[in-house]
């Protein structure tokens, strides 16, 4: 897997539901946990693997409300790969305007949090009227604009984040960010 990514990722554990709708209900449904999230996809830890290319929906259990996104299995990591977490990289295919805004507001790398801390230290009166989620939205849009207009990093074939190393299990998971 290339280390050049289309989207940055954050280590985060989120409950997820994977499902495939059918004409008379669900064809498939499973629950798992994310290990990392990018604006282009998610890596989920699971004891089962689905076929590469399978289209499905991934529903992220975000604090405000679940967010379902049409997706595709981009790659999987089998049990026989001992150094990597077993699971699947899921690439987001269709993110509507509401979903895109939700992801852009929710996706908050640590460096954005540090920036926000410095910003509110300098301008404490703005903390209530300019929440971290709004700053994340603006900074994510700025990063995307720079890539499109200033020849940013090379793009990868898939937005799905790769697996995490098994040794990363001891690291504390990122907290789920709610409204601030």
Backbone as CSV, one residue per row, in Angstrom:
resi,resn,N_x,N_y,N_z,CA_x,CA_y,CA_z,C_x,C_y,C_z
1,UNK,0.852,-1.182,0.000,0.000,0.000,0.000,0.888,1.232,0.000
2,UNK,0.630,2.144,-0.860,1.414,3.368,-0.965,1.201,4.259,0.247
3,UNK,2.252,4.945,0.655,2.130,5.891,1.753,1.636,7.254,1.266
4,UNK,1.527,7.441,-0.060,0.954,8.677,-0.587,-0.551,8.501,-0.586
5,UNK,-1.248,9.355,0.113,-2.701,9.219,0.248,-3.403,10.429,-0.336
6,UNK,-4.588,10.185,-0.837,-5.422,11.280,-1.313,-5.921,12.087,-0.122
7,UNK,-6.239,11.392,0.972,-6.792,12.043,2.147,-5.999,11.673,3.391
8,UNK,-5.805,12.644,4.238,-5.214,12.397,5.544,-6.164,11.492,6.326
9,UNK,-5.670,10.837,7.338,-6.537,10.009,8.163,-6.290,10.286,9.633
10,UNK,-7.289,9.979,10.425,-7.153,10.081,11.873,-7.464,8.711,12.469
11,UNK,-6.744,8.375,13.510,-7.013,7.134,14.235,-8.240,7.394,15.100
12,UNK,-9.277,6.600,14.900,-10.512,6.800,15.666,-11.316,5.509,15.682
13,UNK,-11.879,5.225,16.819,-12.748,4.058,16.942,-14.195,4.533,16.979
14,UNK,-14.920,4.170,15.930,-16.339,4.518,15.799,-17.128,3.234,15.546
15,UNK,-18.261,3.067,16.195,-19.121,1.952,15.810,-19.611,2.175,14.378
16,UNK,-19.614,1.102,13.600,-20.042,1.170,12.196,-20.994,0.022,11.901
17,UNK,-21.903,0.292,10.999,-22.779,-0.759,10.487,-22.518,-0.861,8.997
18,UNK,-22.236,-2.055,8.520,-22.085,-2.314,7.092,-23.358,-3.028,6.653
19,UNK,-23.939,-2.580,5.537,-25.137,-3.267,5.085,-25.294,-3.165,3.577
20,UNK,-25.985,-4.175,3.039,-26.330,-4.225,1.623,-27.847,-4.332,1.550
21,UNK,-28.512,-3.291,1.021,-29.979,-3.364,0.911,-30.396,-4.344,-0.178
22,UNK,-31.570,-4.935,0.018,-32.148,-5.836,-0.972,-33.559,-5.391,-1.291
23,UNK,-34.194,-6.021,-2.248,-35.542,-5.603,-2.642,-36.585,-5.771,-1.529
24,UNK,-36.365,-6.711,-0.622,-37.339,-6.955,0.448,-36.665,-6.876,1.820
25,UNK,-35.782,-5.930,1.990,-35.072,-5.814,3.268,-33.579,-5.839,3.052
26,UNK,-32.852,-6.247,4.059,-31.399,-6.274,3.964,-30.903,-7.620,3.460
27,UNK,-29.945,-7.580,2.517,-29.265,-8.788,2.065,-28.161,-9.170,3.045
28,UNK,-27.537,-8.118,3.637,-26.408,-8.333,4.546,-26.353,-7.179,5.533
29,UNK,-25.987,-7.485,6.773,-25.784,-6.465,7.785,-24.771,-6.992,8.793
30,UNK,-23.823,-6.148,9.157,-22.822,-6.513,10.169,-22.393,-5.257,10.906
31,UNK,-21.943,-5.451,12.119,-21.487,-4.337,12.947,-20.011,-4.517,13.243
32,UNK,-19.259,-3.442,13.176,-17.822,-3.496,13.422,-17.369,-2.143,13.963
33,UNK,-16.071,-1.985,14.110,-15.505,-0.755,14.670,-14.451,-0.214,13.728
34,UNK,-14.474,1.093,13.504,-13.437,1.713,12.670,-12.130,1.750,13.438
35,UNK,-11.047,1.795,12.702,-9.721,1.991,13.291,-9.153,3.331,12.851
36,UNK,-9.485,3.739,11.635,-9.092,5.068,11.175,-10.094,5.559,10.145
37,UNK,-10.108,6.873,9.998,-11.080,7.524,9.136,-10.374,8.589,8.323
38,UNK,-10.696,8.634,7.044,-10.248,9.703,6.166,-11.472,10.262,5.472
39,UNK,-11.329,11.354,4.789,-12.464,11.920,4.072,-12.857,11.054,2.883
40,UNK,-11.975,10.135,2.486,-12.269,9.263,1.360,-12.674,7.859,1.737
41,UNK,-12.611,7.517,3.027,-12.980,6.171,3.421,-12.641,5.882,4.861
42,UNK,-12.768,4.604,5.188,-12.594,4.172,6.576,-11.988,2.771,6.574
43,UNK,-11.202,2.468,7.595,-10.740,1.095,7.785,-11.487,0.538,8.978
44,UNK,-12.136,-0.619,8.794,-12.886,-1.251,9.868,-12.213,-2.558,10.267
45,UNK,-12.085,-2.766,11.570,-11.585,-4.033,12.095,-12.745,-5.019,12.068
46,UNK,-12.491,-6.222,11.596,-13.554,-7.226,11.556,-12.946,-8.620,11.518
47,UNK,-13.715,-9.596,11.969,-13.275,-10.994,11.919,-13.730,-11.652,10.624
48,UNK,-14.484,-10.947,9.807,-14.941,-11.445,8.515,-14.407,-10.505,7.435
49,UNK,-14.302,-11.006,6.217,-13.841,-10.194,5.096,-14.852,-10.297,3.963
50,UNK,-15.120,-9.174,3.330,-16.007,-9.135,2.185,-15.171,-9.001,0.915
51,UNK,-15.748,-9.385,-0.184,-15.056,-9.385,-1.472,-14.700,-7.968,-1.915
52,UNK,-13.468,-7.799,-2.395,-13.026,-6.514,-2.940,-13.966,-6.108,-4.074
53,UNK,-14.373,-4.839,-4.070,-15.252,-4.314,-5.102,-16.727,-4.364,-4.735
54,UNK,-17.085,-5.104,-3.676,-18.486,-5.180,-3.261,-18.981,-3.797,-2.855
55,UNK,-20.113,-3.378,-3.431,-20.711,-2.106,-3.035,-21.676,-2.351,-1.882
56,UNK,-21.623,-1.462,-0.918,-22.434,-1.568,0.280,-22.580,-0.185,0.886
57,UNK,-23.264,-0.089,1.993,-23.351,1.158,2.738,-22.602,0.978,4.037
58,UNK,-21.871,2.007,4.421,-21.271,2.041,5.748,-21.990,3.159,6.494
59,UNK,-22.452,2.822,7.680,-23.143,3.807,8.510,-22.258,4.095,9.721
60,UNK,-21.804,5.336,9.808,-20.945,5.758,10.914,-21.811,6.236,12.065
61,UNK,-21.534,5.752,13.264,-22.293,6.172,14.449,-21.652,7.442,14.997
62,UNK,-22.025,8.585,14.414,-21.510,9.874,14.859,-22.364,10.384,16.015
63,UNK,-21.818,11.250,16.852,-22.553,11.702,18.043,-23.913,12.346,17.759
64,UNK,-24.030,13.133,16.688,-25.289,13.835,16.408,-26.330,12.906,15.801
65,UNK,-25.904,12.064,14.866,-26.810,11.152,14.166,-25.975,10.228,13.291
66,UNK,-26.488,9.034,12.986,-25.753,8.134,12.086,-25.625,8.761,10.695
67,UNK,-24.527,8.444,10.023,-24.291,8.940,8.672,-24.021,7.740,7.773
68,UNK,-24.943,7.461,6.855,-24.805,6.340,5.922,-24.213,6.841,4.610
69,UNK,-23.222,6.110,4.091,-22.532,6.508,2.862,-22.396,5.291,1.948
70,UNK,-22.807,5.456,0.689,-22.594,4.388,-0.299,-21.104,4.220,-0.494
71,UNK,-20.646,2.982,-0.423,-19.210,2.711,-0.388,-18.877,1.448,-1.168
72,UNK,-17.592,1.103,-1.145,-17.101,-0.106,-1.822,-15.929,-0.656,-1.012
73,UNK,-15.820,-1.970,-0.950,-14.667,-2.601,-0.301,-13.466,-2.379,-1.215
74,UNK,-12.458,-1.672,-0.706,-11.276,-1.341,-1.507,-10.165,-2.369,-1.328
75,UNK,-10.019,-2.881,-0.120,-8.997,-3.899,0.145,-9.312,-4.567,1.473
76,UNK,-8.686,-5.714,1.693,-8.882,-6.387,2.974,-7.536,-6.876,3.494
77,UNK,-7.493,-7.073,4.788,-6.298,-7.574,5.465,-6.707,-8.865,6.164
78,UNK,-6.161,-9.969,5.703,-6.540,-11.288,6.203,-5.888,-11.595,7.550
79,UNK,-6.411,-12.610,8.203,-5.886,-13.053,9.492,-4.423,-13.466,9.407
80,UNK,-3.987,-13.928,8.235,-2.607,-14.409,8.106,-1.583,-13.290,7.903
81,UNK,-1.986,-12.052,8.049,-1.058,-10.929,8.015,-0.871,-10.442,9.450
82,UNK,0.035,-11.085,10.201,0.117,-10.870,11.649,0.494,-9.455,12.087
83,UNK,1.170,-8.709,11.232,1.588,-7.364,11.646,0.492,-6.311,11.471
84,UNK,-0.579,-6.643,10.743,-1.657,-5.675,10.484,-2.953,-6.098,11.147
85,UNK,-3.751,-5.110,11.483,-5.095,-5.340,12.021,-5.942,-6.012,10.942
86,UNK,-6.671,-7.053,11.286,-7.542,-7.739,10.342,-8.790,-6.888,10.097
87,UNK,-9.142,-6.720,8.838,-10.322,-5.928,8.520,-10.337,-5.506,7.069
88,UNK,-11.049,-4.412,6.807,-11.255,-3.973,5.426,-11.156,-2.459,5.288
89,UNK,-10.555,-2.031,4.186,-10.573,-0.632,3.798,-11.818,-0.400,2.962
90,UNK,-12.622,0.558,3.357,-13.886,0.844,2.681,-13.785,2.247,2.091
91,UNK,-13.921,2.320,0.785,-13.834,3.600,0.078,-15.227,4.201,-0.061
92,UNK,-15.361,5.479,0.299,-16.637,6.173,0.127,-16.827,6.480,-1.354
93,UNK,-18.019,6.181,-1.888,-18.321,6.445,-3.296,-19.174,7.690,-3.481
94,UNK,-20.288,7.751,-2.796,-21.212,8.880,-2.931,-21.423,9.506,-1.568
95,UNK,-20.997,10.725,-1.437,-21.253,11.466,-0.206,-22.062,12.688,-0.617
96,UNK,-23.320,12.749,-0.168,-24.152,13.891,-0.533,-23.665,15.145,0.190
97,UNK,-24.255,16.277,-0.104,-23.795,17.555,0.450,-23.845,17.556,1.978
98,UNK,-24.921,17.020,2.547,-25.025,16.958,4.010,-23.928,16.057,4.588
99,UNK,-23.728,14.899,3.979,-22.702,13.977,4.453,-21.310,14.555,4.329
100,UNK,-21.050,15.224,3.229,-19.733,15.851,3.027,-19.480,16.920,4.089
101,UNK,-20.471,17.765,4.335,-20.299,18.791,5.362,-20.085,18.145,6.738
102,UNK,-20.855,17.098,7.024,-20.703,16.405,8.309,-19.295,15.857,8.457
103,UNK,-18.802,15.180,7.418,-17.439,14.634,7.478,-16.397,15.741,7.621
104,UNK,-16.549,16.816,6.860,-15.575,17.906,6.935,-15.574,18.572,8.310
105,UNK,-16.718,18.663,8.947,-16.794,19.243,10.294,-16.273,18.258,11.340
106,UNK,-16.527,16.982,11.124,-16.179,15.957,12.103,-14.706,15.572,12.035
107,UNK,-14.136,15.601,10.820,-12.759,15.168,10.613,-11.818,16.230,11.166
108,UNK,-11.273,15.966,12.355,-10.457,16.957,13.052,-9.127,16.346,13.472
109,UNK,-8.102,16.459,12.632,-6.786,15.976,13.043,-6.270,16.749,14.262
110,UNK,-5.348,16.166,14.976,-4.788,16.772,16.181,-4.224,18.165,15.897
111,UNK,-3.621,18.365,14.725,-3.049,19.678,14.415,-4.127,20.761,14.322
112,UNK,-5.349,20.393,13.895,-6.448,21.355,13.881,-6.845,21.714,15.309
113,UNK,-6.867,20.706,16.186,-7.193,20.970,17.591,-6.157,21.902,18.218
114,UNK,-4.873,21.692,17.894,-3.817,22.565,18.418,-3.985,23.989,17.893
115,UNK,-4.283,24.105,16.605,-4.522,25.425,16.018,-5.696,26.100,16.721
116,UNK,-6.778,25.346,16.917,-7.964,25.895,17.560,-7.644,26.359,18.990
117,UNK,-6.835,25.584,19.715,-6.424,25.978,21.059,-5.669,27.295,21.047
118,UNK,-4.730,27.441,20.107,-3.967,28.691,19.999,-4.882,29.848,19.584
119,UNK,-5.801,29.578,18.661,-6.749,30.582,18.187,-7.619,31.095,19.333
120,UNK,-8.182,30.169,20.125,-9.070,30.592,21.216,-8.290,31.152,22.407
121,UNK,-7.010,30.801,22.531,-6.187,31.447,23.566,-5.993,32.922,23.221
122,UNK,-5.786,33.180,21.924,-5.570,34.553,21.485,-6.870,35.360,21.435
123,UNK,-7.960,34.694,21.057,-9.260,35.363,20.934,-10.319,34.585,21.722
124,UNK,-10.233,34.579,23.057,-11.149,33.754,23.864,-12.623,34.103,23.671
125,UNK,-12.921,35.324,23.316,-14.315,35.728,23.117,-14.958,35.042,21.910
126,UNK,-14.148,34.466,21.011,-14.688,33.812,19.821,-14.990,32.325,20.031
127,UNK,-14.601,31.778,21.182,-14.761,30.336,21.407,-16.216,29.879,21.247
128,UNK,-17.157,30.653,21.761,-18.568,30.253,21.655,-19.118,30.423,20.248
129,UNK,-18.713,31.466,19.559,-19.290,31.733,18.238,-18.541,31.035,17.097
130,UNK,-17.328,30.553,17.343,-16.556,29.845,16.315,-16.101,28.502,16.904
131,UNK,-16.977,27.488,16.870,-16.616,26.189,17.454,-15.581,25.442,16.612
132,UNK,-14.931,24.477,17.248,-13.922,23.658,16.578,-14.469,23.010,15.309
133,UNK,-15.707,22.569,15.315,-16.293,21.922,14.133,-16.311,22.864,12.929
134,UNK,-16.587,24.143,13.161,-16.581,25.108,12.059,-15.160,25.355,11.560
135,UNK,-14.217,25.409,12.481,-12.810,25.587,12.097,-12.343,24.376,11.295
136,UNK,-12.737,23.170,11.711,-12.385,21.961,10.957,-12.927,22.021,9.538
137,UNK,-14.175,22.462,9.395,-14.773,22.591,8.064,-13.928,23.507,7.194
138,UNK,-13.591,24.674,7.703,-12.824,25.650,6.926,-11.425,25.126,6.606
139,UNK,-10.744,24.545,7.591,-9.385,24.051,7.345,-9.379,22.887,6.358
140,UNK,-10.367,21.993,6.443,-10.452,20.896,5.477,-10.716,21.413,4.067
141,UNK,-11.609,22.393,3.940,-11.867,22.972,2.618,-10.626,23.691,2.082
142,UNK,-9.891,24.350,2.961,-8.647,25.021,2.559,-7.637,23.998,2.035
143,UNK,-7.485,22.881,2.752,-6.551,21.835,2.304,-6.964,21.290,0.940
144,UNK,-8.246,21.044,0.746,-8.726,20.555,-0.553,-8.475,21.581,-1.649
145,UNK,-8.718,22.849,-1.364,-8.501,23.902,-2.352,-7.030,23.955,-2.753
146,UNK,-6.135,23.853,-1.768,-4.699,23.885,-2.078,-4.308,22.725,-2.981
147,UNK,-4.838,21.539,-2.716,-4.508,20.373,-3.539,-4.989,20.587,-4.971
148,UNK,-6.223,21.047,-5.126,-6.784,21.252,-6.473,-6.101,22.383,-7.226
149,UNK,-5.768,23.457,-6.546,-5.306,24.662,-7.230,-3.807,24.916,-7.171
150,UNK,-3.112,24.199,-6.321,-1.685,24.450,-6.194,-0.849,23.202,-6.397
151,UNK,-1.404,22.207,-7.096,-0.641,21.000,-7.384,-0.201,20.255,-6.139
152,UNK,-1.168,19.919,-5.298,-0.880,19.228,-4.039,-0.326,17.831,-4.253
153,UNK,-0.375,16.995,-3.207,0.234,15.662,-3.270,-0.413,14.782,-4.329
154,UNK,0.334,13.786,-4.774,-0.177,12.831,-5.746,-1.368,12.088,-5.168
155,UNK,-2.300,11.722,-6.027,-3.480,11.010,-5.583,-3.241,9.510,-5.621
156,UNK,-3.882,8.797,-4.718,-3.833,7.347,-4.724,-5.060,6.828,-5.458
157,UNK,-5.069,5.537,-5.751,-6.191,4.956,-6.475,-7.439,4.850,-5.610
158,UNK,-7.264,4.794,-4.308,-8.404,4.600,-3.422,-8.344,5.574,-2.266
159,UNK,-9.510,6.009,-1.824,-9.577,6.857,-0.648,-9.628,6.055,0.637
160,UNK,-9.702,4.727,0.547,-9.838,3.905,1.742,-8.538,3.846,2.515
161,UNK,-8.576,4.189,3.795,-7.353,4.136,4.589,-6.870,2.700,4.783
162,UNK,-5.547,2.514,4.903,-5.007,1.182,5.131,-5.226,0.742,6.574
163,UNK,-4.894,-0.507,6.823,-5.010,-1.071,8.170,-3.999,-0.430,9.105
164,UNK,-4.285,-0.520,10.384,-3.323,-0.074,11.385,-2.475,-1.264,11.795
165,UNK,-1.282,-0.991,12.278,-0.407,-2.050,12.763,-0.991,-2.641,14.030
166,UNK,-0.804,-3.926,14.225,-1.305,-4.567,15.434,-0.671,-3.971,16.675
167,UNK,0.563,-3.521,16.587,1.234,-2.948,17.751,0.608,-1.630,18.176
168,UNK,-0.224,-1.018,17.299,-0.895,0.242,17.630,-2.051,0.046,18.599
169,UNK,-2.406,-1.207,18.911,-3.547,-1.466,19.788,-3.374,-0.860,21.168
170,UNK,-2.124,-0.703,21.608,-1.902,-0.154,22.941,-2.131,1.354,22.992
171,UNK,-2.143,1.983,21.826,-2.366,3.431,21.790,-3.812,3.734,22.161
172,UNK,-4.022,4.828,22.842,-5.377,5.214,23.232,-6.161,5.616,21.994
173,UNK,-7.403,5.142,21.858,-8.195,5.535,20.690,-8.571,7.008,20.768
174,UNK,-8.757,7.591,19.603,-9.197,8.993,19.558,-10.588,9.083,20.156
175,UNK,-10.881,10.181,20.798,-12.203,10.321,21.390,-13.199,10.715,20.313
176,UNK,-14.422,10.342,20.524,-15.475,10.734,19.601,-15.816,12.182,19.895
177,UNK,-15.762,12.995,18.873,-15.972,14.422,19.055,-17.440,14.749,18.896
178,UNK,-18.005,15.397,19.868,-19.397,15.830,19.792,-19.438,17.330,19.584
179,UNK,-20.585,17.899,19.761,-20.713,19.354,19.643,-19.930,20.015,20.752
180,UNK,-19.312,21.148,20.437,-18.548,21.893,21.445,-19.172,23.227,21.662
